[in-house]
């Protein structure tokens, strides 16, 4: 199958949020990887063929970013998604770390690449996306479509080409019919000083990974329902508890909010997210479920559609115009001790001969000094955590798992 376009050249301008990310990426590469484990051995040729099918369905998988215009624009890229093959048995953690050392150039595109790692009984596929084109949830859509395409083996007719590049999230949020605010928008927790950038040097980050057992994953979900909080809020509380124990008096958590779920935006392989920040003090770390409720309630306030719409419109009215302005904005709004991106329960095709057995990520760094970037995904009844940092806290993931296990069994009944 060849990918072609009925029109050549550039497509739409990047939206304000996409442009902010792109300007930040002039000097600070931001790309994330998803690690898909499948129960079938595939060749590089089979993977490349399936990727071309997926690429044909999603317009932003076949673009580059043209920075030559007054405002950056997406330009159609004719090339296929690159496929590299690692030695059989290579730890995927090493592949992910290496992916963070190689910036994805804005041109010639496409802004995605893959690494195939043959395994003893299956395959591991590392998909890396430049952040100008999509977020973690969009990446999951690509993984699901890839599993389905691998099942088809590239046969069964040509896939229907994806439509033009999806609209920017500003355009979609602007069109929402939200209630007018009756009072000032709720304020996020005070966040203190902005973050500090570390010049990109190509140094590989430390990668940690841990999967909860199915029983603990199920108990965690049940207990969170009983306590009236999200699993994400419990993860925030667990991370704060561990970092407080390590001596931090105040912990700030950055949580990307999926606008598809929070504001009903249509699903697409595109950026559809906003940042929300919560915080805790060491004095609050004694009551775990109360701490989780604080995070849950603060996130709910920031997830309100009208609040998301107002924040988007503010950026659209005064977007950064230089890399320096984008850096100043990003270090102010994303400063945190830990970022937690939770992709939730990932449903992959289960009726074919290719099965997704595990998903790790999203795995990324953003060049902020002291950052801990944690990606979470649940597949096959197991919650998996992947952390990238240049300043490892060796016990972070194991201690988070221990905290969650303890708080899910004692006491037996929900807090009052």
C-alpha positions in Angstrom: 0.0 0.0 0.0 1.3 3.4 -0.8 0.3 6.5 1.2 -0.7 9.4 -1.1 -2.6 12.6 -0.7 -4.9 14.3 -3.1 -3.4 17.6 -2.1 0.3 18.3 -1.5 2.1 20.8 0.7 1.0 22.2 4.0 -2.2 21.6 5.9 -3.5 23.7 8.8 -1.5 25.8 11.2 -0.7 24.3 14.6 -3.2 25.4 17.3 -2.1 27.5 20.2 -1.4 24.5 22.4 0.3 22.5 19.7 2.4 25.6 18.8 3.4 26.0 22.5 4.6 22.4 22.6 6.5 22.9 19.3 8.2 26.1 20.4 9.2 24.4 23.7 10.6 21.6 21.6 13.0 23.8 19.7 15.5 23.2 22.5 13.8 20.7 24.8 12.8 17.4 23.0 9.5 16.1 24.3 8.6 12.7 22.9 7.0 9.7 24.6 7.1 6.0 24.1 4.5 3.3 24.5 5.7 -0.3 24.9 3.3 -2.9 23.6 3.9 -6.6 24.3 2.1 -9.0 22.0 1.9 -12.8 22.1 3.0 -13.3 18.6 6.4 -13.2 16.8 6.3 -10.7 13.9 8.9 -9.7 11.4 10.1 -6.1 10.7 8.4 -6.4 7.3 5.1 -7.4 8.8 5.3 -4.6 11.3 6.1 -2.1 8.7 3.2 -3.2 6.5 0.8 -2.9 9.5 2.1 0.5 10.4 1.4 1.8 6.9 -2.2 0.6 7.4 -2.4 2.5 10.7 -0.7 5.5 9.3 -3.2 5.7 6.5 -6.0 6.0 9.1 -4.6 8.9 11.1 -3.6 12.1 9.4 -1.1 13.3 12.0 0.9 10.1 11.6 1.9 11.3 8.1 2.9 14.9 8.7 6.0 17.0 9.6 6.1 20.4 11.2 7.1 23.3 8.9 8.6 26.0 11.0 9.5 28.2 8.1 6.1 30.0 8.0 5.3 32.9 10.4 3.3 30.3 12.3 4.3 26.6 12.2 2.2 24.5 10.0 1.7 20.8 9.5 3.1 19.6 6.2 2.3 16.3 4.6 5.1 13.8 4.9 5.2 11.0 2.3 7.5 8.6 4.1 6.6 5.6 6.2 7.0 5.2 9.9 10.5 4.1 10.6 11.1 0.6 11.9 14.3 -0.5 13.7 15.0 -3.9 15.1 16.8 -4.5 18.4 18.6 -7.7 19.3 16.3 -10.4 20.6 15.8 -10.2 24.4 16.9 -6.5 24.6 15.2 -5.1 27.7 12.6 -2.7 26.6 13.7 -0.3 29.4 17.0 0.2 27.6 15.2 0.9 24.3 12.9 3.4 26.0 15.9 5.2 27.6 17.7 5.3 24.2 14.6 6.8 22.6 14.8 9.8 25.0 18.3 10.6 23.8 17.3 10.9 20.1 15.1 13.9 19.4 12.4 13.4 16.7 13.2 16.1 14.1 10.2 18.2 13.0 11.1 17.5 9.3 10.9 15.5 7.1 8.5 13.4 9.1 6.6 11.4 10.0 6.8 12.3 13.7 6.7 8.7 14.9 9.1 5.8 14.9 9.2 2.2 16.2 11.6 -0.3 17.5 10.8 -4.1 17.3 12.3 -6.3 20.0 11.9 -10.0 19.2 11.1 -11.9 22.4 11.2 -15.6 23.2 7.5 -16.2 22.8 6.3 -13.0 21.3 7.3 -9.5 20.3 7.8 -6.1 22.0 7.1 -3.0 20.0 8.2 0.4 21.2 6.3 3.2 19.6 7.7 6.7 20.0 5.7 9.8 19.2 6.8 13.5 19.0 4.4 15.4 21.2 3.4 17.9 18.5 1.1 15.2 17.0 -0.5 13.3 19.8 -0.9 12.5 23.5 -0.8 9.2 25.4 -4.5 8.4 24.7 -4.0 9.0 21.0 -1.0 6.7 21.2 -3.1 4.0 22.7 -5.5 4.3 19.8 -2.5 3.7 17.5 -1.5 0.6 19.5 -5.0 -0.8 19.3 -5.1 -0.2 15.6 -1.7 -1.7 15.1 -2.7 -4.9 16.9 -5.7 -5.1 14.6 -3.6 -4.4 11.5 -1.1 -7.1 12.5 -4.0 -9.5 12.7 -5.0 -8.6 9.1 -1.4 -9.0 8.0 -1.9 -6.1 5.6 -4.4 -8.1 3.6 -8.1 -7.7 3.1 -8.1 -4.6 1.0 -6.9 -1.0 1.3 -7.7 0.8 4.6 -9.9 3.8 4.3 -7.5 6.8 4.4 -7.9 9.1 7.4 -9.5 12.5 6.9 -7.5 15.7 7.0 -5.6 16.7 10.1 -8.1 16.9 13.0 -9.0 20.3 14.4 -7.0 21.8 17.2 -8.3 21.3 20.7 -8.8 25.1 21.0 -11.3 25.0 18.0 -13.1 22.1 19.6 -13.3 23.5 23.1 -14.4 26.9 21.7 -17.4 25.2 20.1 -18.5 23.5 23.4 -21.8 24.6 24.8 -20.8 25.1 28.5 -22.6 26.9 31.2 -21.4 30.4 31.9 -19.4 30.5 35.1 -21.4 31.9 38.0 -18.3 32.7 40.0 -14.6 32.9 39.5 -13.1 29.7 38.2 -11.7 27.5 41.0 -8.1 28.0 41.6 -5.6 25.3 41.6 -3.4 24.6 44.6 -0.6 27.2 45.1 2.4 25.9 43.3 5.3 28.0 44.4 8.3 28.5 42.2 8.5 27.5 38.5 10.6 24.6 37.4 14.1 24.9 36.2 15.2 23.6 32.8 18.2 21.3 32.3 19.8 21.9 28.9 19.3 18.8 26.7 22.5 16.7 26.6 21.3 13.4 25.2 21.9 11.7 28.6 19.8 8.6 29.0 17.3 8.7 31.8 16.8 6.1 34.5 13.8 3.8 33.7 11.9 1.9 36.4 8.9 -0.3 35.9 6.6 -2.3 38.1 3.4 -4.2 37.5 0.8 -4.7 40.3 -0.6 -8.2 40.6 -4.1 -8.8 39.3 -5.5 -9.3 42.8 -4.0 -6.0 44.1 -5.2 -4.2 40.9 -8.7 -5.4 41.5 -8.7 -4.6 45.2 -7.4 -1.1 44.4 -10.2 -0.5 42.0 -12.8 -1.8 44.4 -11.5 0.2 47.4 -11.3 3.4 45.3 -15.0 2.9 44.3 -15.9 2.4 48.0 -14.0 5.5 49.0 -15.5 7.6 46.2 -12.1 8.5 44.6 -10.5 7.6 41.3 -7.6 5.2 41.0 -5.6 8.1 39.7 -6.2 10.1 42.9 -5.0 7.0 44.9 -1.8 6.9 42.8 -1.3 10.6 43.5 -1.7 10.0 47.2 0.7 7.0 47.1 3.4 9.0 45.3 3.0 11.9 47.7 3.2 9.5 50.7 6.4 8.0 49.5 8.0 11.3 48.7 6.9 12.8 52.0 8.6 9.8 53.7 11.7 10.6 51.8 11.8 14.0 53.4 9.8 16.3 51.2 7.6 18.6 53.1 5.5 19.6 50.1 4.8 17.5 47.0 3.3 18.8 43.8 1.7 16.5 41.3 1.0 17.3 37.6 -1.8 15.2 36.1 -2.6 15.5 32.4 -6.3 15.6 31.8 -7.8 13.8 28.8 -10.2 16.3 27.2 -11.9 13.4 25.3 -13.3 12.2 28.6 -13.4 15.5 30.6 -15.0 17.7 27.9 -16.4 15.2 25.5 -14.0 16.0 22.6 -14.1 13.5 19.8 -11.5 10.8 19.8 -8.5 11.3 17.5 -4.8 10.7 17.3 -4.1 14.2 18.3 -3.3 16.3 21.4 -6.4 16.5 23.5 -5.2 17.2 27.0 -4.6 19.9 29.6 -2.5 20.0 32.7 -4.0 19.9 36.3 -1.9 20.2 39.4 -2.5 19.2 43.0 -0.4 19.3 46.1 0.0 17.9 49.6 1.8 18.8 52.7 3.7 16.3 54.9 1.1 17.0 57.7 -1.6 15.6 55.5 0.2 12.3 54.8 -1.2 10.5 57.8 -4.7 9.7 56.4 -4.2 8.1 53.0 -7.8 8.1 51.8 -8.4 11.6 53.0 -5.3 12.6 51.0 -6.6 10.8 48.0 -10.0 12.6 48.4 -8.1 16.0 48.4 -6.4 15.1 45.1 -9.7 13.8 43.7 -11.7 16.9 44.5 -9.0 19.3 43.3 -8.8 17.4 40.0 -12.5 17.4 39.6 -12.6 21.1 40.0 -9.9 21.6 37.3 -11.6 19.0 35.0 -14.9 21.0 34.8 -15.5 21.7 31.0 -16.0 25.4 31.5 -12.7 25.7 33.4 -10.9 23.7 30.7 -12.5 25.9 28.0 -11.5 29.1 29.8 -7.9 28.0 30.2 -7.7 27.0 26.5 -9.2 30.4 25.4 -6.7 32.3 27.6 -3.8 30.5 25.8 -5.4 31.1 22.4 -5.6 34.8 23.2 -2.0 35.1 24.4 0.1 32.3 23.0 3.9 32.3 23.3 5.6 33.4 20.1 9.2 32.4 20.8 11.0 29.4 22.3 11.9 31.5 25.3 8.3 32.5 25.9 7.2 28.9 25.6 9.9 27.7 28.0 8.8 30.4 30.5 5.2 29.3 30.2 5.9 25.5 30.4 8.2 25.8 33.4 5.6 27.8 35.2 2.5 25.6 34.5 4.2 22.2 34.6 6.5 22.6 37.6 5.9 19.6 39.8 7.7 17.0 41.9 6.1 14.2 39.9 4.0 13.9 36.8 1.5 11.1 36.6 -0.2 10.2 33.3 -2.8 7.5 33.8 -4.1 6.0 30.6 -6.6 3.9 32.5 -7.9 0.5 31.4 -6.7 -0.1 27.9 -9.1 -2.3 25.8 -7.3 -4.0 22.9 -8.8 -6.3 20.2 -9.2 -9.7 21.8 -10.8 -11.7 19.1 -7.9 -12.1 16.7 -4.7 -14.1 16.7 -2.6 -11.2 17.9 -3.2 -10.3 21.5 -1.9 -7.3 23.5 -0.5 -8.8 26.7 1.0 -5.7 28.3 1.3 -2.0 27.8 3.9 0.2 29.5 4.1 4.0 29.4 3.7 6.7 28.4 7.5 7.0 29.0 9.1 10.4 28.6 11.2 13.2 30.0 10.6 17.0 29.6 14.1 18.4 30.6 12.8 19.8 33.9 15.4 19.5 36.7 14.5 16.8 39.3 11.4 15.6 37.4 9.8 12.2 37.9 7.6 11.3 35.0 5.3 8.3 35.7 3.2 6.6 33.1 0.4 4.2 34.1 -1.7 1.8 32.1 -3.9 -1.2 32.9 -4.1 -4.2 30.5 -5.2 -7.7 31.3 -6.2 -6.8 34.8 -2.7 -5.5 35.9 -1.8 -1.9 36.5 1.6 -1.1 35.2 3.8 1.8 36.2 6.8 3.2 34.2 8.9 6.0 35.6 11.6 8.1 33.9 13.9 10.4 35.7 17.5 11.6 35.9 17.3 11.7 39.7 16.1 8.3 40.8 14.4 7.6 44.1 15.1 3.8 44.1 12.1 2.9 46.3 9.5 5.1 44.6 7.6 2.4 42.6 8.0 -0.5 45.1 7.0 1.7 48.0 4.0 3.1 46.1 2.9 -0.5 45.5 3.4 -1.3 49.2 1.4 1.7 50.3 -1.5 0.8 47.9 -1.4 -2.8 49.1 -1.6 -1.7 52.7 -4.3 0.8 52.3 -6.5 -1.6 50.3 -6.7 -4.2 53.1 -6.8 -2.1 56.3 -9.2 -1.1 57.6 -11.7 -3.4 55.9 -14.4 -0.8 55.6 -14.3 2.5 53.8 -13.3 5.6 55.7 -16.2 7.6 57.1 
